[in-house]
Structure formats: C-alpha cells, structure tokens
Amino acid sequence: MSFHNEVRLVPWTPEWRKRFEAEHTLISDIFEKRELPAEIHHTGSTSITGMWSKPIIDMLVIIPNDRGVEDYEEALMDIGYDSLGECGRPDRVFLTKGKTAEAAFYIHLTYADNQVAKDQLLFQFIERAVPGIARAYQVVKAEAADEHANDRRGYVAAKAPFIQSVLSAYRLGAKKLEYRGFMGSIEYSEEDGLFYGKVQNTEDLISYHGENIVALEQSFKDTVDDYLKFNAAL
C-alpha cells in the first residue's frame, strides 16, 4: 500500500518547520532562476504548533494572476515533484514529492483568488486564532484517522464537514477590530508565534499584539485607551 493512502497521525515536531524552510529555499531558488514570482506558504496541520498530523508537509504556492501555471509546474517537476494535475479543482495543480511520508511534500499550485488558497489560509488563521477550534479539529482528525486508517480520501471527506462549518461560520460573522472610533488590523507572525496589528485610522504608528485573537482584541482596546489618554493629557 502506498504511504499516500495510509493515515497515520504523529505528534507535532519542530522538525516539520525545518523541513518546510529547507524546501522553501529549494523552491525559491528555482523560481528565482526562472524569474517566476510566487508566495510559498506552509499550510496544513504540520504548520500548527502542537497539532498531531501525518508527517507530510503541505505547501500552498500562490502565483500572480497574469502568469500561467505551466512554467511553475515545469520548474517544480525539475526538482523532483510529480504533477497530478487539477484533481477536480479548477486552476489548482496538485504536486507530490518523496518516497516516504517522513520525507514527502504536497504542493497546491494556484492563484490567490482560488477557493483552495482562500480556504487553506483562512482555516489556518482560525486554528491559530481560536485554540478551541484547533483542539476540536484534533478530535475530528483522530476519529477520522481511526475510521479511515488506509483510505486517505475517506479521511479527507470525514474532516470536510467540520472544516466547511468553521469556514462558513467565520465568513458569516467575521469580526473586525473596532473600538472607540478606531479600526485595527489583524496579522500573524509565524516566526514569533504571535498575532499583531496596527491602528489604521491615525497618522501615528500604534501597534499591539497578543497570543490569540482574544488577547489581541484586549491589547488593541488597551492601546487605544492609552493613546486617547496620552492625547488628552497634551
């Protein structure tokens, strides 16, 4: 049986981040040599600290809308990737590399406005922002792995309702940081493991940060309060 069909979850390890970084460098080098601009993201459960996962590194490669996927696909194949085509997802090319799960990579090659890209990045953002979602997803993954230990497609299908429900709920009730007439941005630093942002509707540079969305929102409010008190004292 191919390791691609085996569903074996193992504990998260920082080695996954190192594997991604090394592969990121390899891909970036070939793209740069061929003048192929792209964003390369570490996605999937191996990108979420503490999450049990299959040891396969998932990556999302986003290319400009005015470029065709063929040149990128060819470049990736030249460094060892196999292309499986769109696999039923229009304008998304799926590529694989590696002979064992511990050495394998999956790439989703697409555009920023493609639904695959939007869903992957948003779900990753929610997992990091809401620890309860990540914990619930871990349970869903474990149950799906037990039920579909030798059936990757069944495993993916079993997780899909949870993922789509989370994405739908977020998109229906997406929350923006707003307080006392000020708006705040939301960003995430993978290097620091922190959410951060900047107050947007002021000429002054005002930033804030937090370990999760709740902490970020409180930091945003505290920062705005301090800013207003400071200006009132002038």
N, C-alpha and C positions, 0 to 999 in steps of 0.2 A: 504493500500500500504506500502511495506517495505521501510524504510528510505534509503536503499541501492539504490533504483531506483529514489529517489527524488533528484533533482538537485537544491540546494538552496545555493547560494553563500553569504557569510557573510564577513564583514571586517576582515582583519588580526588582530590578537591579540597576545601579548607575552605569553598568557596562552598556546598557542599551543606548544611553545618551552618547557614550563614547563611540559606539558603532555608528550611530547616526552622523555624528560630527565628522568621522573619517570618511563616510560615504558622501556626505555633503561636499567635502573638499574635492573628492574624486569627480563628482558630477559637475561641480562648479568649474573645475579646471577644463574639462572637455567642452563645456558650454562656452567658456571664455575664449578658448582657442578658435571656436567656430562662430564667435560673435552671436551667441544665442542668449539673449537676456531672459532671466527667469527668477521666480521666487521658489525656494525649496523649503518646505515645512516638514517637521517631524510630527506625524499625526498618529491616530490610533492609541490603543491602551498603553503601548510601550512609552508613550510621551507623557503619561500621567503618573507622577510620583506615587509609589505605593500600590498601584493597580496591578493585580495579577493579570497575566496575559500570555498568549502564545508568544514565543521569543522572536517572532518575525517583525522586522522594523518596517512600519508603514510610512510612506512619504507622499506628500502632495506637491507636485511640480506645476506651478502656475505660470503660464506664458502669456505674452501680450496678445490682445485680440486681433492684431493685424499680422500675426505670424501663424503659419501652418504648423501642425503637429509633426509633419513628416520629418523635418530636419532634426527635431528634438528626439523623435523616436529612433532615427538612424544613429544619432550620437550615443544614445543610451545602449543601443544594441552593440555598438562598437566597444563598449566597456563591459560587456558580458550579460546584458539584460535580454530576456526573451519577451517579445511582444505578443500579447493575446488579443490585440485589437480592442474594440469598444466593449465587448462583453455585454451588449444590450444597453449600454449607457451612451447615448449620442454625444459626440465631441469629447469623450473621455477615453483615453487609451490606457490599458492596464498592462504593466510590465512586471516581470519577476526575475529574480537573480538568486543564485545559491542552491547548493545541493542538499543542505540540511536546514532544519528550522532555525538552529542556532546561528546560522550564517546567511540567512535569507533576508531579502528585501522585496517589498512590494512598492510599486510606484503608480500613482494615479496622475496621469499627464493630462492637463486640461486648462481651461480659462477661468478667470476669477468669477465670472458671472454664471459658470456652470453650476447646476444644482449639487453635484457631487462635492465641489470645492466649498460651496457655501455651507452645506450640511456638516462636512467634516470639521471646518474651522469653528462653526458655531457650537457644535456639540462639545468640542474640546474646550472652548471658552466656558461653557456652562459647567462642565465637570470640574474645572479649576475654580470657578466662582462659587459653586454651591457644593460643599463637601457631602451633603446628604444625597445629592444626585449621584455622585461618584460611588458612594457606598451602596446605594440601591442598584446601580448598574453592575457593581461587582457581584451582587447576589444573582442578578439576571444572567450574567455571564457564566457563573458557576453552575447554575441549574441547566443552562443550555448546553454547556460542555458535558455534563453528566449524561444528558439525554441524547446528544449527538456526537459522541466521542470520535467517531470515524466518518463524520459527514459534515464537512465544512459548510456546504450550502445550507444544510438544515440548521446548523449552529447560527449562521448569519441571519437566516429567516426567523429563528426563535428570538433573536435580540431586536429585530427590526421594530416591532410594535412599541417597545419601551423607548427606543431612540426617537421614533417619529412622534410619540406623545410628548416627550420632553421638548423637542424642537418646536412642535406646534404650540404648546403652552407658552413657551418663551416668546415666540413671534407674535402671539395674540396679546401678551401682556408685557412685552419688552419694556423695561424700566430705564429711564434716563435719569441721571443725577441732576436734580434741580432743587435749589434751596435759597430762599430769601432773594429771589430775582436773579440768581446766578446759575449757570449751567456748567456741568463738569464732564470731562471726557473720561473714558474707561479704556485702559491699556493693560497689557500683561507682559512682564519681563520673565522669560524662561530662565535666563541666567541668574536672576536674583530670587526667583520664585515668589514674586510679589505683583499685586495689581497696583497701578498708579494712574494718575490723571492730572490734568491741568484745568484750572478755572478758565473758561473760554471767553466770557464777555467782559474782559477787563484788559487794559493795556499792561498791567503789572503781571509779572511772571509768578504765578502762585500754583504750587503743586501739592500733592497729597498722595498717600499710599496706604495699603492695607494687605493683610494676608489673604482675605477673601472679600466678596462683594459687601457683606455686612460691615466689615471693618473699614472697607474703602469708603462706603457711604458715610459712616460716622466721622472718618478722617476728613472727608470733604466738608461736612457740616461744621466741624470744629475749626477747620481752616477758614471757612467763610466768616464764621463768628469772630475769629481773631483778627481777620482782615478788616472787618467793619469796625471793631473796637479800636484798632490802631488808627484808622482814618478819622474816627470820631474824636480821638484824642489830639489830633493835629491842630 
